[in-house]
Amino acid sequence: MSKRNNLDRSGAAPQSDPPLPTESALSPLHFVAPTEFVELPSGGIGYPENHALCGKETMEIRFMTAKDEDILSSRTLLKKGIAVERFLDNIIVDKNIKASSMLVGDRNAILISARISGYGSDYQTQVNCPSCAEKEHFTFDLTQRNISESSTSEALNLTTTSTGTFQTTMPLSKFNVEFKLLTGEDETYLSQITMKKTKTKASDSVFSDQYKRMIVSVEGHNERQIVNHYVNNMPTSDSRHLRACYKEATPSVTITENFSCSSCNHEEDMEVPFTADFFWPDR
């Protein structure tokens, strides 16, 4: 006797294995962090043509999460001085953009926006009076941002190039000097050089170290040996001119509040520093 076909008898389709649950099904609290677009002080000026931010006026970042707080409070990352770098890389939506390659002013604009979305616009912290060194509680309003855009100057003979750099003619040597704007990577390098010289008690060379990092070429010569030789022998008038040009060309975002000491009545405009303590003022 042959067995009867149950499908023929019931008319039901054969059962297959149930589908695997999706991520949203596994976690009913599945949540995607919102994003926002931050206006870049540079407006995309100062980046090389092959950079993702060249000509871009805004960039998208993700709102802070608990994982980002872990990064900013990591003792290991803080000791290495890379907590802020890791944090920025984590919240930038376009992973083709590395925070280390961004101009300093644009990085600071991102830090301000990230902190506002994460903790609000009031930044309450302790500051030391520049006059008497007394500690005071002080609150900065992060919405009061001062943005300075990059610009050229006929008076300084400062112009831009097609590669995102700037150039000027020095007043004394009459050399044509091409320079770039400093990035997060450059700042890290200069900071490490300063720390190393402090430990070895070597003489400070803040200006010349910065010049060697920012000057691209002198009279068309881009060899490091030639650039360094010029910097080491740069006349003071050329040095002052280069600093003025760099200040004019550099886009920036600052937050400054008028500080008045309750102990000695000293008054001074105080600027917010953009370090890891910017997110953990009471740490």
N, C-alpha and C positions, 0 to 999 in steps of 0.2 A: 504494500500500500504506500503510495507516495504522499508526502506531506503537502498540505495545502499552503498556498502562498498567502501569507497574512495580508500583503498589500492588496491582493485581489479581493480578499474578504472584507477588509476595512476601508479600502480606498485611501488610506493615509500614505503620505510620502515618507521615504526612509529618513531617519534622523541622522544628522551629521554632528560632528563635534561642535559645541558652543563656541562662539567667537571669544577671543581673549578680551578682557576688559580694557578700555582705553585709560589713559592717564587721568582724564577728568572723572571717569567712573571710579577709579581707585581712590581718588582724593576729592571728596565733595567740596573741599575748600581751595581747589585749584584757582590760582590768582596770577594774573599777569601785571607786573608793576607798570604803572603809567609812565609816559615819557613827556618831555617838554623840549621846545626848541629855544636855544640860548643865542642871543645876539652876540656876535663876536666883535670885540673892539677893533680888531684888525680889518674887518670887512673882507677878509681873504687876501689882503695885501701883505707882502713880505714872505710869502711861501713860494717855493720853486714851482715851476709849471707842472711837474709830475706829482705834486702833493695833492691829496684828496680835498684839502681845504683851500686850495688856490682859487681865488675869486668867490669863495663862499661867504655869505654874510651871517649865516646861522649854522648851528649844528645840533643834532638831537642827542639828548642824554636821558637815561632812565632815572626815575626817582630812587632814592636810597632805600635799601632793605636792611634787614638784620645782618645779613652776610657782609654788607658794606661796613656796618658798625664793627664787626669782627676784625675786618682788615685795618680799620683806623685805630683800633685798640690793641692790636697785636704787638706785644713787646718785642718780638723778634724783628718784625718789619720796622717798628719805630727805631730800634737800635741801629738797624742798617740804613735808616733814613729813606726808606722806599715805601712807607705806608701810603702817603698821599699819591705817589705814582701808581701803585697798585689799585688804589681806590678810583682814580680817574680812568684808568684802563677798564675797570669793571663797569662803570656807569656810561661810558661812551657806547652808543648803539652801533655805529659803524666800526667794526673790528679791524678794518683796514687802516684806521687812524690810531696811531700810538701817541699817548699823552706826551711822551718824551720828545716828540717831533713838533709839538705845538708851541707857538709863541707864548711867552710868559703871560702877557696880558690876557690872551684868550683862555689860558689855563685858569687864571684867577677868576675870570667871569664865570666859568663852569663851577668852580668851588663855591662861589657866592650863591648861585642859583640852586646848587645841590643842598647847601645848608638851609636855605630858606624853605625849600620843599620838604626837608627832613625835620627841621626843628623850629621853623618860624623865622621871622625877620629880626627879632630882638636877640642880640648877641651879648649876653651878660658875662663879664669876666673880671678878673682882678688885674689892675695895672699898677706899675710902680711910678710914682711921681718922678719926672726927670730931674727935679731940683733937690728934693729932700729924701727921695727913695722910699717914702711911705707908701704902703699898699692901700689901694682904694678899689671899691667895687664900681664898675663903670659899665654902661650899656651903650652898644653901638646899634644904630638903626641900619640894617643891611639894605634897605630899599633906597637909601640915600647914596646912590652910586655916582661917582664922577668918572665919566668915560672920555678919554682923550684919544682921538683917532690919529692914525698915521698920516703925516703930511710932508710935503716937500717945502723948500724955502729958497726963494730967489736971493735973499740977503745972505744966506749961508752957502749959496751955490750948491744946494742939495737937490739931487734929482734921483729918479728911480731908473732901474734897468729892466730889460725884458725878461730877466731871469728871477725877478723877485728880490733883488738886492738894491742897495743904494750907493750912490757915489758922490764925492765932493772933491774940490781942489783945496789942498792945505794952504793956509795963509803965508807961511814962511818958506817951506821947502818947495811949494808949488807942485807937489806930487799929486797925481790923481789917485785917490784912495777909494776902493770899493769895499763896502762892508755889508754884513748881514745882521738881521735881528736875532737876538739870543733866544734859544728854545729851552725847554725843560731839561733836556740832556746837557746843554751848555751850562745851565745853572748848577746842575749836580756836579759836573766836572770842576767848575770853579770853586764850589763849596768844598769838595774833597781836597783840592790843591791848597786852599786856605787852612783847612784842618791839619793837613800834613805838615805845612810849614810852621804851624803853631806848635805841634808836637816836637818838631826837630829844632825849634827856636830859630828858624831861618828868617831872614828879613822879609817883611811884607812887600808884595808887589801886586797889589789889587788891580791897579789901573792897567799895568802892562800885561798881566795875565788875561784880563778881559779883552784888551785890544788884540792880543794874539789869537784869541778865540773868535772875534767878530770880524777882523779884517780878512777879506777874501783875496785881494790883490793890491799891489802898489805899482802904479805905472804899467799895469797890465801883467806884472809878474806875480804869479800865484804860488811860487815855490815857498815852502814854509821857512826855509833858511833866509830868503830875501825879506819876507814879511817880518820875521822875528828880528832881523838886523835893523830894519827900519824902526820897529817899536822900541828896541833897546836904545836907539839914538834919536828918538822923536823929540823935537823941540817943544817946549812947554806950550807955546802958542798953538802949535798943531794939535797937541793933546787936548787943550781946552776947546778948540774948534770941533774936534771929533766928538767930544762929549756933548756939545751943544747940538750937533747934527743927529747924534743917536737919540737924544731926548726928543727932538722934533719928529724923528721917524718912527719912534716906538709907540705903538698903541697900548693903552693901559686902562685899567679900571681900578679905582681906589675908593675907599670908604674912610672919610676923615671926620672926626668929631672934636669939638672944642672941649678940652679937659681943664677943669679947675680944681686944684688941690685944696681940700678942706683943712689941711694942716698948715701949709705955708702960703696959700693963696696963689701959687704959681699957675699960670695959664699957658696952654700950648695946644696946638692942633695935633691930635694923635691919630695915627693911621693904623688900620687893622692889619696884622701880620697874617699871611696865608700859610700856616703850618698845620700839623695834625691837631694842635691845641685849638685851632679855629673850630673844630667840631667837639672837642672835649675841654672846654675852658677851665673846668674845675678838677681835672684829672691830676 
